[in-house]
Structure formats: C-alpha cells, structure tokens
Amino acid sequence: MHILIVDDDELAREALKHMLSRSGYDVVAKTNGREALEYLQSDHCRLVVSDWIMPGMDGLELCRQIREYGFAGYVYVILLTGCDAKQDIVEGLSAGADDFVTKPFEPEELLARIRIGERILALETRDVVIFAMAKLAESRDPETGEHLERIQHYSRIIAEWIVEHGTDEGTVTADYARLIYLTSPLHDIGKVGIPDGVLLKPGRLSDREFAIMKTHTTIGAETLGAAARQYPAARYLQFARDIALTHHERFDGGGYPAGLSGHHIPLCGRIVALADVYDALTSRRVYKEAFTHDIARNIILEDTCTHFDPNVVDAFLEREEDFLQVLDDSAERGRGDSAAAPGTAKILYTHHVEAS
C-alpha cells in the first residue's frame, strides 16, 4: 500500500515515515496540505495520513480539497490531531476525513486504523474489478451469466461447510467463504482469449483444439496475476488467479495445466472444480441436454479421489439440498433445461471435461 503522510514538523514526519516503512508500506512525505494535494493530483495514492494543524493549507482544508477534486478512486484520509472534542470530530468528518488518531498515539493504533482503510479501499477496487471481468467473460457466451451465478452459490455452499467442519487443516475462515463467492465467477475469464471456432464448437474438439482450449487457465491466471502484482494488497486478485489457474486440475494429478495433485491444488481450485462440473452436468450445453441431479451426483461420486477432493465431495453430499435449491431457483427463472438420457451421461461428461 502506497501511503502519503503530511506533517510540517520534521521530527514527527520522519518518525512517522520510519514507522510505516518498517511496517512494509511505501511512504511519501509532504510538509503541508498544498504540497500533498499537488502530489495526489500527479500520482496514484489512495491513503493519506495527515496532521490537522499545519501552516498554509491545514489537514481540514486538505480533506475538503480532496473531496472536491473528484479523484478517479476514493482517497482515504486519516487525520492526526490533538483535538478530540465532539465538535472537532464533527468538523473533521464534515470536511471529508475518514478516521482520526489522537496525539500522542500508539503506533499499533495507527497501524490498525490504516488496515481498516486498506480493507475499505480493497472493497471498492475488488467489486469494480470482479464485475468488469465477469461481464467480459459473459460477453463471449450468452449462457455464461446464469452459469456464473450458480457457480458462486455452489462454491460458497461447499466453502461454508468446510469452514464449519474445519476439514482443510484448519486454514479456512468465514472470510474464505465470502471471498470464494466473490471471485469464483472469474474462473473462466481466460476464455476471452480462446477463438470462437474452438470455444463455441458443438462437436468433439480435436487434439489441437483441446490444446488451445486448455490455455484458458493460463490466460486467466496471467491476466489476474498481472493485476495482483500491480495491487499486492488486494488479496482477492491472487485468490481469483489461483481459481482460474487450477480449477481444471484433478485430485489424482491428471488435470491441467500443471498436473497438480491432492493438496498441492489450492483449496479454492478444488472447490470450484466440483462446482463447475456439477453445473455443467445439470445445465444444457451446445453438445448435450441437462442431466438430473441424481446423474450428476453419481458421476461426482464415481470420480471421488480421482477428479475430486474427497473432502469437497463430502461437503457436496452434506449440503446436497442446498445444491438442489440453487438448481430449482435457476430453473424457475426460465432456464428450461430438459434431462438427458442416463445412458449418455458419462460419455457427455467426458466431452465436457475435454471441451471446457
């Protein structure tokens, strides 16, 4: 995170810069509000820590100017002040400050408030990026919108069960389930780089076409990875990148693009792998009709420990009614899929794995 600090006191300014730099932040320091505003107009900085009392343009006026300027992204402002009366706080908030730290302050308090600002800024960036990228993927396929919505729900259902039962080495928190709900629609973002002749082909793919189709995982990962490197504080971008790259890996190591196996595959990839296949099986495609839930369930059970993580399959079985509810809700919105013959299920499932 890039932070701009503003203080006319040289000792205070240098001490603050040293503290934040030691905590891993990229810090730029200015001596007054006017210098700070000029810097903000010329550089992409989203978080400002400013003293209130300064000569020339003080912290309060800096807040007003930031809000009036209309920057492309939100600028989060923390005021450092010795003024802690109620009317002072009201005045600061009215001017556009987001938070206050009263002098003298403990470094831990300021760092905690900065982290709050980071979370708020990440929410804004995250929602915009996810929406834009998901819409881009949707533009390639008129059926994708409903697919993305169902993938979100299926992935969250599985993740919530894993969170509740702690079945993945205790590393998964409630935030994980929310994060997978938000980022799972980006699993196929790389398909924007696949030619229509391959992406929309109704028949079986040739070996050459299948090789092209498989690159959607690396295309998506490279796109999201580049964004993650640009915004390293945006954890969701790395999360989305892992999903895009690994949702076609198989638990037995027979998937692509890297042939990862078992827990070498990120949990988010293992979850979306099952959610994606279940939705493909129970949805109409250009090469098949929709299968019933029972057929899809049997196929998933057959491929436990080969295609799918057994813990993820356990979550699917335990939350089966929730999957059915999502499926029923989608049907009520007019999807109109009809069930394919059971005898063709495994053949068409194999075709799906190759085609997507």
C-alpha positions in Angstrom: 0.0 0.0 0.0 1.3 3.4 -1.0 0.8 6.0 1.8 1.1 9.8 1.7 2.0 11.4 5.1 1.6 15.1 5.6 3.1 17.0 8.6 5.0 20.3 8.9 7.0 19.0 11.9 10.2 17.4 10.5 10.8 15.2 13.5 7.2 13.9 13.6 7.2 13.5 9.8 10.4 11.4 9.8 9.4 9.3 12.8 6.0 8.5 11.1 7.8 7.7 7.8 10.2 5.4 9.6 7.5 3.6 11.5 5.3 3.0 8.4 8.2 2.0 6.2 9.3 -0.6 8.8 5.7 -2.0 8.6 6.1 -2.6 4.9 4.4 0.5 3.4 5.7 2.6 0.5 5.7 6.1 2.1 6.0 9.6 0.6 6.1 12.6 2.9 5.0 16.2 2.3 5.2 19.2 4.6 1.7 20.8 4.1 -1.7 20.3 2.5 -0.9 22.2 -0.7 2.1 20.0 -1.4 0.1 16.9 -0.6 -2.7 17.9 -2.9 -0.3 18.6 -5.8 1.2 15.2 -5.2 -2.2 13.4 -5.2 -3.1 15.1 -8.5 0.0 13.7 -10.1 0.4 10.3 -8.5 -2.0 7.4 -7.8 -2.2 7.3 -4.0 -5.3 6.2 -2.1 -4.4 6.6 1.6 -3.3 9.8 3.3 -2.2 10.3 7.0 -2.2 14.0 7.7 -1.6 16.3 10.6 -4.6 18.6 11.3 -2.7 21.8 12.3 -0.3 23.0 9.6 0.6 26.4 8.1 -0.9 27.3 4.7 -3.4 24.5 3.9 -4.1 22.5 7.0 -5.4 19.0 7.3 -9.0 20.0 7.4 -8.8 22.0 4.2 -6.8 19.2 2.6 -9.8 16.9 3.3 -12.2 19.4 1.7 -10.0 19.8 -1.4 -9.6 16.0 -1.8 -13.4 15.5 -1.8 -14.0 18.4 -4.1 -11.3 17.4 -6.6 -13.1 14.2 -7.6 -10.3 11.7 -7.9 -10.9 8.6 -10.0 -10.6 6.3 -7.0 -11.5 7.0 -3.4 -8.8 8.6 -1.2 -9.0 7.5 2.4 -7.8 10.2 4.9 -6.8 9.7 8.5 -6.3 12.9 10.5 -3.7 13.1 13.3 -4.9 15.6 15.9 -4.8 16.8 19.4 -8.4 17.9 19.0 -10.7 15.3 20.4 -13.7 17.3 21.4 -17.0 16.2 19.9 -17.4 19.4 17.8 -13.9 18.9 16.4 -14.7 15.3 15.3 -17.9 16.5 13.7 -16.0 19.3 11.8 -13.4 16.8 10.6 -15.9 14.3 9.4 -17.9 17.0 7.6 -14.7 18.1 5.9 -14.2 14.6 4.5 -11.9 12.8 7.0 -12.5 9.1 7.3 -10.8 8.5 10.6 -8.9 10.2 13.5 -6.0 9.3 15.6 -5.5 11.5 18.7 -2.0 12.6 19.6 0.1 11.3 21.3 -0.8 7.9 19.7 0.5 4.4 19.9 1.9 3.0 16.7 -0.2 -0.1 17.0 -3.4 2.1 17.0 -2.4 4.0 13.8 -1.4 0.7 12.0 -4.8 -0.8 13.0 -6.6 2.2 11.6 -4.5 2.1 8.4 -5.5 -1.5 7.9 -9.2 -0.5 8.2 -8.6 2.0 5.4 -6.9 -0.7 3.3 -9.9 -3.0 3.7 -12.3 -0.3 2.7 -10.2 0.6 -0.4 -9.9 -3.0 -1.3 -13.7 -3.4 -1.2 -14.1 -0.6 -3.8 -11.4 -2.0 -6.1 -12.4 -5.6 -5.7 -16.1 -5.1 -6.6 -15.3 -3.0 -9.7 -12.6 -5.4 -11.0 -14.7 -8.5 -10.4 -17.8 -7.0 -12.1 -15.9 -5.8 -15.1 -14.0 -9.0 -15.6 -17.1 -11.3 -15.1 -19.0 -9.2 -17.6 -16.2 -9.6 -20.1 -16.4 -13.4 -19.8 -20.1 -13.2 -20.1 -19.9 -11.4 -23.4 -18.4 -14.5 -25.1 -21.3 -16.8 -24.2 -24.9 -15.8 -23.7 -25.4 -18.7 -21.3 -22.5 -17.7 -19.0 -24.4 -15.2 -16.8 -26.6 -17.9 -15.2 -23.6 -20.2 -15.0 -21.5 -17.6 -13.1 -24.3 -17.0 -10.6 -24.8 -20.7 -9.9 -21.0 -21.3 -9.6 -21.0 -18.5 -7.0 -23.6 -20.3 -4.9 -22.3 -23.8 -5.3 -18.8 -22.7 -4.3 -19.9 -20.8 -1.3 -22.1 -23.7 -0.1 -19.1 -26.0 -0.2 -16.7 -23.5 1.4 -19.2 -22.8 4.2 -19.4 -26.5 5.1 -15.6 -26.8 5.1 -15.3 -23.7 7.3 -17.9 -25.1 9.7 -16.2 -28.5 10.0 -12.6 -27.4 9.7 -11.7 -30.2 7.3 -8.9 -28.5 5.4 -6.2 -28.3 8.1 -8.0 -25.5 9.9 -6.8 -22.9 7.5 -10.2 -21.8 6.2 -12.1 -18.9 7.9 -15.6 -17.4 7.3 -13.9 -14.7 5.2 -12.8 -17.5 2.9 -16.4 -18.4 2.0 -17.2 -14.8 1.2 -14.1 -14.5 -0.9 -14.8 -17.6 -3.0 -18.3 -16.4 -3.6 -17.0 -13.1 -4.9 -14.1 -14.5 -7.1 -15.4 -17.8 -8.4 -17.2 -16.0 -11.4 -13.7 -15.3 -12.7 -12.7 -19.0 -13.1 -13.1 -18.9 -16.9 -12.0 -15.3 -17.5 -9.2 -16.7 -19.7 -11.8 -17.9 -22.3 -11.9 -14.3 -23.7 -8.6 -15.3 -25.3 -10.0 -18.5 -27.0 -11.1 -18.3 -30.6 -14.9 -18.7 -31.2 -14.2 -21.6 -33.5 -12.9 -23.6 -30.5 -14.9 -22.0 -27.7 -18.3 -22.5 -29.3 -17.7 -25.7 -31.3 -20.6 -28.0 -30.7 -18.7 -31.2 -31.6 -15.8 -33.0 -30.1 -12.5 -31.0 -30.0 -9.5 -32.2 -32.0 -6.2 -32.6 -30.1 -5.1 -29.3 -31.4 -8.3 -27.5 -30.4 -8.2 -29.1 -27.0 -4.7 -27.8 -26.5 -5.9 -24.3 -27.4 -8.9 -24.6 -25.0 -6.7 -25.6 -22.1 -4.8 -22.4 -22.4 -7.8 -20.5 -20.9 -6.5 -21.5 -17.5 -3.1 -19.9 -18.0 -4.5 -16.9 -19.9 -6.8 -16.2 -17.0 -4.0 -16.7 -14.4 -1.6 -14.4 -16.3 -4.3 -11.7 -16.5 -5.2 -11.9 -12.9 -1.6 -12.4 -11.8 -0.6 -9.2 -13.5 -3.4 -7.3 -11.7 -2.3 -8.9 -8.4 1.3 -7.7 -8.9 0.0 -4.2 -9.5 -2.2 -4.3 -6.4 -0.5 -6.7 -4.0 -2.7 -5.6 -1.1 -5.8 -6.8 -3.0 -5.7 -10.4 -1.8 -8.8 -11.4 -3.8 -6.8 -11.0 -7.0 -4.3 -13.7 -6.0 -7.3 -15.8 -4.9 -9.0 -15.3 -8.2 -5.8 -16.1 -10.0 -5.5 -19.4 -8.2 -9.0 -20.4 -9.1 -8.5 -19.5 -12.8 -5.3 -21.5 -13.0 -6.3 -24.6 -11.0 -10.0 -25.3 -11.4 -9.2 -28.0 -14.1 -6.6 -29.8 -12.0 -7.6 -33.2 -10.8 -7.0 -34.7 -7.4 -5.1 -37.6 -8.9 -2.8 -35.3 -10.8 -4.4 -36.0 -14.2 -5.7 -32.5 -14.8 -4.2 -29.4 -16.4 -2.3 -27.1 -16.9 0.3 -28.2 -14.4 -0.8 -31.8 -13.4 -1.0 -30.8 -9.7 -2.4 -33.4 -7.3 -4.0 -33.6 -3.8 -3.4 -30.6 -1.5 -0.9 -29.2 -4.0 -4.0 -27.8 -5.7 -5.3 -24.7 -3.8 -8.5 -25.4 -1.9 -10.3 -22.7 -3.9 -9.4 -24.6 -7.1 -10.6 -27.9 -5.7 -13.9 -26.3 -4.7 -14.6 -24.6 -8.0 -13.6 -27.8 -9.9 -16.6 -29.6 -8.4 -19.0 -26.6 -8.6 -18.1 -26.1 -12.3 -18.5 -29.8 -13.2 -21.8 -30.1 -11.3 -23.2 -27.0 -13.1 -22.0 -28.2 -16.5 -23.7 -31.6 -15.9 -27.0 -30.2 -14.8 -27.1 -27.5 -17.5 -27.8 -27.6 -21.2 -24.8 -27.2 -23.4 -24.4 -27.0 -27.2 -23.4 -30.6 -27.2 -25.9 -32.0 -24.6 -29.1 -31.6 -22.7 -29.1 -31.2 -18.9 -28.6 -34.2 -16.6 -30.7 -34.7 -13.5 -29.2 -34.0 -10.1 -29.0 -37.7 -9.4 -27.0 -38.5 -12.5 -24.6 -35.6 -11.7 -24.3 -36.9 -8.1 -23.4 -40.4 -9.3 -20.7 -39.1 -11.7 -19.2 -37.0 -8.9 -19.2 -40.0 -6.5 -17.5 -42.2 -9.1 -14.8 -39.6 -9.6 -14.1 -39.0 -5.9 -10.3 -39.2 -5.2 -9.6 -39.1 -9.0 -11.1 -35.9 -10.2 -12.4 -34.5 -6.9 -11.1 -33.9 -3.4 -13.0 -36.3 -1.1 -13.4 -33.6 1.5 -15.0 -31.4 -1.2 -17.3 -34.3 -2.2 -18.2 -34.8 1.5 -19.3 -31.1 1.6 -21.3 -31.5 -1.6 -23.1 -34.6 -0.1 -23.8 -32.9 3.2 -25.2 -29.8 1.5 -27.0 -31.6 -1.3 -30.3 -30.0 -0.5 -28.7 -26.5 -0.9 -27.4 -27.5 -4.3 -30.9 -28.7 -5.3 -32.4 -25.4 -4.1 -30.0 -23.4 -6.3 -30.8 -25.6 -9.3 -34.5 -25.3 -8.7 -34.3 -21.5 -8.3 -32.4 -21.3 -11.6 -35.0 -23.4 -13.4 -37.8 -21.2 -12.1 -36.0 -18.2 -13.7 -36.8 -19.8 -17.0 -33.7 -21.8 -17.9 -35.9 -24.6 -19.3 -33.3 -27.4 -19.5 -34.5 -30.9 -20.0 -32.9 -34.0 -18.7 -30.6 -36.1 -20.9 -30.8 -39.8 -21.1 -28.9 -41.6 -18.3 -27.1 -43.9 -20.7 -25.3 -40.9 -22.4 -24.3 -39.2 -19.2 -20.7 -40.5 -18.8 -19.9 -40.0 -22.5 -21.1 -36.4 -22.4 -19.4 -35.8 -19.1 -16.1 -36.8 -20.7 -16.9 -34.5 -23.6 -17.4 -31.6 -21.1 -14.1 -32.2 -19.4 -12.4 -32.0 -22.8 -14.5 -29.1 -24.1 -14.0 -26.8 -21.1 
